[in-house]
C-alpha cells in the first residue's frame, strides 16, 4: 500500500511543488501513460482524465504530514499548491524505490499550463483512436475549451517530445 504513496512522494520530490489539483491529476496521468510506475485508476471526467484514487492518496499524504497543501484565493476560486515536507522527505528516504529518472520528465510537465496539460492528457486518454479521429473526439468532449488546430498540433508534438524524455 505505501509503495504507491511513496511513488507519489517521489513525484513531488522531483518538482518541489505542484500548483493546482487539475495540474497534479494531469501530470500523474501523463507520466503513467509514459510507463512510469503510477498505478492510480483513471476515468474521464469534466476536465479530462481524473483519478479518485490519486485524490485520496494526496489527502492521506497531507494527513500524515508528508505533503503540505496550501490554498490561495485567485480571482474568485481557490487554487491548491502542494509541497513535500521534511517528514515526507524522511519517509521517501526510507523507501526502496527504483530510481527511474522522473525529474526531467515531471519538471517539463510541471512547466506547462493546466489548460495545455488538459489537452495533452485528453489526447492520451483517447490514444487508441487514429490521430484525426482522436482530435475530433477531443474537440467534441472538450467543446467549451475551443482548442485550435495549432493547439492540437502543439499537443501532439509535445507528446512526441515526452517520448524522448521517458
N, C-alpha and C positions, 0 to 999 in steps of 0.2 A: 504494500500500500504506500509506504513512504517513498518508494523509488520514484513514483510519478510526481510526488510533491518535490522531491529533490531535483528532478529534471526541470521542473518549472523554476525552481530556485536557481538552477544553472543558467536558465534563460535571463532571469532578472539580473544575475551577477554579470552576465556578458554585456549588458547595455546600461547598467546603473539605474536607469529609471525608464518607465513607460508611461506616457501621458495619454489617458483615455482608455476606457473599458473596451470600446469598439476596436481601437487600435490593438490592444492586447489580444483580443479574440482573433483578429486577422493575422497578426504576427505568428501566433502559435499554429493556426490552421495552415498558413503558407509553409511554415517550417515542417509541419507534419507531411504535407504534400510533397516536400522535397526530401523525404525519408529520414528526417531527424526523429529521434525516439520519443515522440509525444503520442500518448495513447488516448487522449480525450476523444469522445464520440461527438460528431458534429451533425447538425441538421440545418436546413435552410430556414432562415428567419427574416425579419424585417430588413436588417442591414447586411444580409448575406449569411455566410456560414456562421453558426453560433453553437457553442458547447456549454450546456448547463453544468457538465462535469467540471469544466475549466472554471466557471464562475464559483462553484462550490469549493474547489481546491484553493483558489485565491483567497476566498473568505476564510478557510481553515488556516492558511498560512498567515493571514493577518491576525487571526485569533490566537495563534501560537506565538506571535511576536516576531516571526521571521520576515514578514513584509510590513511596511508601513504604508497605509493608504491615506492620502491627503485628498480632500475635495475642495475645489475652488469654484466660486461662482463666476461664470463667464457669460455675459450677455443673456441673462435670464435662465441659464441652465447650469448644472453642476458638472464640472469636469474632474475626473479622478486621476490621480497620479500615484504610481507605485514605486517604492524604493525598497531595496533589500536592507535589512537591519544588521547590526553586528551579530545578534543572535542567529540570524539567517545565514550569515557568512560562516559562523562556527558550525552550524548544522550541516551546511554544504561541505565544509572541510572534512566532516566525519563520515561522509558518504563515499562509497566506492562506485563511481560512475565512469563510464567510458569518456575519455576526454575528446569527444568529437569537436572539431573546430567550429563552434557555434558563433563565436564573436563576430567575425566579418559578415556572416550571413545575417544575423539578427541586427547588427548595427546598421547595415544597409537598409533593412526593412524599417527599422525604427526611425530612420531619417525621412521616410515618405509620409505623406499626409494620410489621414484616416480615410478620406474620400477615395484616394488612389488605391489604397490597400483594400478597400471595399470592392472596387472594380477588379483588381487582380485576384482576390480570393474568390469572387463570384465566377470569374472565368475558370479558375482552377476547380471550382466545385462542379462545373459542367464540362470538365476536360475530356469526358468520354465522347462528346459530340465532335463532329467535324468543325473546323475553325469557324467557318461562316455561320453554321447552324448555332454554334456556341455564342457567337456575338449577337445573333438575333435573339436567342434565349435571354441573354444578359440584358439586352435592351428592353425586352418585354417585362422581365421581372424587376428591373431597376428603372422603369419608365420615368419616375419622378426625378431621377438623378440627371437625366438628359445627357448621358455620356456621348461625346462626339466621336466621329470616326478617328480623329487624331488621338484622342484619349484611349480608345480601344487598341489602336496600333501601338501606342506607347506602352500600354499594359502588356501586350503580347511580347514586345521587345524586352520589357523588364523581366518577364517570366523566363525568357531565353537567357538573359543576363544572370538571373538567380541560379540557373543550372550550372553556370561556370563557377559559382561560389560553393555549391553543395557537393 
